[in-house]
Amino acid sequence: TATVYLDGHEIGHHYNAYTPFSVVVSDLEPGRHMLEIKADNRFHKDSALHVPNDYMSYGGISRGVVVEELSDLYLEYVHVKTYRENRQWHVQVKAAVNVLKIGQNEDEDITIQGKIKDTAFEWKLADTAKKHYEFCTDLKINGIEEWSPETPVLYQVELQMLREDEVIDDLIERFGFREICVQGKYILLNGKRLRIKGICRHEDHPDYGCALPYQTIYNDLVLIRQMGANSIRTAHYPNDEIFLDLCDELGILVWEENHARGLEEDRMKHPLFEEQAEQVIREMIFYHYNHPCIFIWGILNECASETEEGREKYARQYAQIRSLDSSRPTTSATCRHLKDICLDLPDIVSFNMYSGWYKDVSIEETNERELDWIQKSGGNGKPVIVSEFGAAAIYGFRDRSHCKWSEERQADIIRENLEVYMKNEAICGVFVWQFADCRVTEEEWFSTRARCHNNKGVVDEYRRPKFAFDTVKEMFQSK
């Protein structure tokens, strides 16, 4: 939770550490001013989503802070949606203008000029009688290269707002020409079937907490690509814009999800749950809309999807996402095996299954039972993703008997799972849990997490590879 002060006066308040927000101050006198941000990361009764969890949320300011001087009119955002019709690529461009001084100089000529590649467009602002104006146009764009993991080509939409002939604001955003859709049991990217080889990743590092600098994020992505993965799941919150920018550039697909993990029914009945969850989803999609790397919106990891109360919450959040962005499919990772009553709601069914780690069971039999139940419980004909599987190991602990917590046993379990999942045509993708060991909050997890870490990373917290790293690399690169 952040409270923002200017010269000792509160000017803004924001809940949720993982999504951006802005505060606009009008008529600030020239001179020296004091900007203060008070960050409160305590668990408390007014927070429905921020609870002790299987990861560490740390404290302080974990995202960048920007101060910008605005004109009396400014461009608030531009969103670009790409789609194909009869093999022709189109873009739908939406933008908004905010007016800080309503009605001032109404007879002025205000023009918004835009450009994508060599295609120009223009909007006129007829007056300044309102605070907010929205514009939309649809364009055909020729001679483009599609964005994909193999060819992560990016384009720019450039906007300038002019008063008479003077530029008073501009806005440039990157995007890629790509189209994601669900067709039967497959996920298609630009009309081609996706085979997802993914890994889950927390924003966590022993040197930086959850505020990872650019080079550390980049190094993570290099390791992930070396492993043969083509996708990352942002468990379990929206990620830093730097991470998304790099995934755009490197061609790494991203499943991004809202901030909610493992909430039981009583927590989902919290009086602030719906308001806070709605805000996270709205801000996540608003600020991250243009990133071509994002191909799935996810919600409510391992929450109470086996209850009627939970079903109402799931349905409401899926409806909200679709109202904000209909261009990407939706999903949620469930662990309510053989009990989930929400599988008819998302576009993609995803389940977390730790066969071989928490229970020594047949991976193949457990998987077949799960897939059969999914088909009978609302997921019939939909794409299916194994959104989490894995095992824990302590880096450097080697054991010839392959006992639990050894690097050998972790590698064995991951191999056995991948051999089952990657040969099954009913499964269109997998996400290994997880990339790197991460800290957990001690309040509820100290007795089940050695070193107060979730040790299921294929690298440790310092990014030193375990045996499992090479196992995943071998399996991903051979399929």
Secondary structure, DSSP 8 states (H G I E B T S, - for coil): -EEEEETTEEEEEE--TTS-------S--SS---EEEEE-----TT-SS--S-SS---SS--S--------SEEEEEEEEEEEEETTEEEEEEEEEEEESSTTTTTTS-EEEEEEETTEEEEEEE----SSEEEEEEEEE--S---B-SS-B--EEEEEEEEETTEEEEEEEEEE----EEEETTEEEETTEE--EEEEEE-S-BTTTBT---HHHHHHHHHHHHHTT--EEEETTS---HHHHHHHHHHT-EEEEE-S-BS--HHHHTSTTHHHHHHHHHHHHHHHHTT-TTEEEEE--BT-STTSHHHHHHHHHHHHHHHHH-SSS-EE-EE--TTT-S-TTSSSSEEEE--BTTTB---HHHHHHHHHHHHHHTT-TTS-EEEEE----B-TT---TT--TBSHHHHHHHHHHHHHHHTT-TT--EEEES-SB-EE--HHHHTTTSGGGEE---SB-TT--B-HHHHHHHHHHHH-
